[in-house]
Amino acid sequence: MAGKRKVANLTALAILSVLTHRPMHPYEMARALRGWSKDRDMQVKWGSLYSVVASMEKHALIEAAGTGREGNRPERTVYRITDAGRAEMVDWTRELLAAPEDPQRFRAGLSVMSVVGPDDAADLLGERIAGLEQRIAGLRRELDEGRGRLPRLFTVEGAHELALTEADLAWTRALRDEIASGAFPDLDAWREFHVDGTIPEAMADLARQSLDGPVP
């Protein structure tokens, strides 16, 4: 897992994920992010999109690949993902899938889980499960220590956090088991993608259709 990210804004991860499909200019990136719901998964701040793109280029995660024009609009720089950007995307995804701390960041990892292979994903989810189990044990100890000593009114927030974490653990276990058992839909296509790099045609069609979505 990486330490401090060169570009820590999750918008960067969202951009990397759409650029794996093909080179795009920022206007197209915005359309793809909206069409593929990455704006919700990674809480994209539209006002910072261009500054994030500039920072990503500065740190060689993406690079200019030419210019493009749509209709009467001015020419725009088209960007493509670099090898360093692909490595960053995979490492970042692995971190997000394995860490138990933040459900929102876990959602971001799930939205790009396809960039790691299914066996790897199952192992990473196993790491998250272990972390959640430790967190639950700690929360239960805190509640047990407070029971009888503190009024329930002062412990309800801890009980709520415990309930949410237990639900998170149950869901993550179910997903890990679904992948590990082979019951996960389209598992073969996911696995083959990591063998030859070919995006399944049905998924590629969906991606192309989403590029016609609205722009913020």
SVG drawing of the C-alpha trace seen along z (x, -y; Angstrom):
<svg xmlns="http://www.w3.org/2000/svg" viewBox="-31 -28 36 50">
<polyline fill="none" stroke="black" stroke-width="0.4" points="0.0,0.0 1.2,-3.5 2.0,-6.3 1.0,-9.8 -0.6,-10.1 0.9,-12.6 -2.7,-13.6 -4.9,-12.6 -8.3,-13.9 -10.5,-10.9 -11.5,-12.8 -8.1,-11.7 -8.9,-8.1 -12.2,-8.6 -10.4,-10.3 -7.9,-7.5 -10.7,-4.9 -12.4,-6.6 -9.2,-7.2 -8.6,-3.4 -11.4,-3.3 -9.7,-5.8 -8.0,-9.2 -10.4,-12.1 -10.4,-15.8 -11.8,-17.2 -15.2,-17.8 -15.5,-14.2 -14.1,-13.1 -16.9,-15.0 -19.5,-13.4 -18.1,-9.9 -17.9,-10.5 -21.5,-11.6 -22.6,-8.8 -20.8,-6.1 -21.9,-7.5 -18.3,-8.0 -19.3,-11.5 -21.4,-9.9 -19.0,-7.0 -16.1,-9.4 -17.8,-12.6 -16.4,-14.5 -16.2,-18.2 -16.9,-19.6 -15.3,-23.0 -11.9,-21.3 -11.9,-19.0 -9.5,-21.1 -7.1,-21.7 -7.1,-18.0 -6.3,-17.2 -3.5,-19.8 -2.0,-18.2 -2.3,-14.7 -0.4,-15.8 2.2,-17.5 2.8,-14.2 2.9,-12.2 -0.2,-10.2 -1.7,-11.4 -0.2,-13.0 -1.3,-15.1 -2.1,-13.0 -3.2,-15.7 -6.2,-18.0 -9.8,-17.4 -12.8,-19.5 -16.5,-18.9 -18.7,-21.0 -18.0,-24.7 -16.3,-24.4 -12.6,-25.4 -9.9,-22.8 -9.2,-21.0 -6.2,-19.0 -6.9,-15.2 -5.2,-13.2 -4.3,-9.6 -3.4,-7.5 0.3,-6.7 1.9,-3.6 2.5,-5.4 -1.2,-6.4 -2.2,-2.7 0.1,-1.6 -1.3,-4.4 -4.9,-3.4 -4.3,0.3 -2.4,-0.5 -5.0,-3.1 -7.9,-0.6 -6.1,2.1 -5.8,-0.4 -9.4,-1.4 -10.7,2.2 -8.6,3.4 -9.0,0.5 -11.8,0.9 -12.0,-2.8 -14.2,-4.7 -17.3,-3.3 -17.4,-6.2 -13.8,-5.4 -14.7,-1.7 -17.5,-2.6 -15.0,-4.4 -12.8,-1.2 -15.8,0.9 -16.6,-1.3 -13.2,-0.5 -12.7,3.0 -12.5,4.4 -8.9,3.0 -7.7,5.8 -8.3,9.5 -11.1,11.4 -8.7,13.5 -6.8,10.3 -10.1,8.6 -11.2,11.5 -7.9,11.3 -8.2,7.6 -11.8,7.9 -10.4,10.5 -8.0,7.9 -10.9,5.5 -12.9,8.2 -10.1,8.7 -9.9,5.0 -13.7,4.7 -13.6,7.6 -11.0,5.9 -12.9,2.6 -16.1,4.4 -14.3,6.1 -13.1,2.7 -16.5,1.1 -18.1,4.0 -15.4,3.5 -16.2,-0.2 -20.0,0.5 -19.4,3.2 -17.2,0.9 -19.9,-1.8 -22.8,0.4 -24.0,-0.1 -21.6,-3.0 -23.0,-5.4 -26.7,-6.2 -27.8,-4.6 -28.4,-8.2 -24.6,-8.6 -23.8,-5.4 -26.4,-5.2 -24.0,-6.7 -21.6,-3.9 -24.3,-1.3 -25.2,-2.9 -21.6,-2.7 -21.4,0.9 -24.6,1.8 -23.4,0.1 -20.0,1.7 -21.5,5.2 -23.8,4.6 -20.7,3.5 -18.8,6.7 -21.7,9.0 -22.0,7.3 -18.3,7.4 -18.1,11.1 -20.9,12.0 -19.2,10.2 -15.9,11.9 -17.5,15.3 -19.5,14.7 -16.2,13.9 -14.2,16.7 -16.9,19.3 -17.2,18.5 -20.8,17.4 -20.2,13.8 -21.8,13.0 -19.5,12.5 -16.5,13.8 -15.0,15.4 -15.1,12.2 -13.5,10.3 -10.8,12.9 -10.1,13.0 -9.8,9.2 -6.8,9.6 -5.3,12.2 -5.5,10.5 -6.6,6.9 -9.7,7.2 -12.8,5.5 -15.9,7.7 -17.9,6.3 -21.1,5.9 -19.3,3.8 -17.5,1.8 -20.9,1.1 -22.3,-0.2 -19.2,-2.4 -19.6,-3.9 -23.3,-4.6 -22.6,-6.4 -20.4,-8.9 -23.5,-10.4 -24.7,-11.3 -25.3,-14.8 -22.4,-17.1 -22.5,-19.1"/>
</svg>
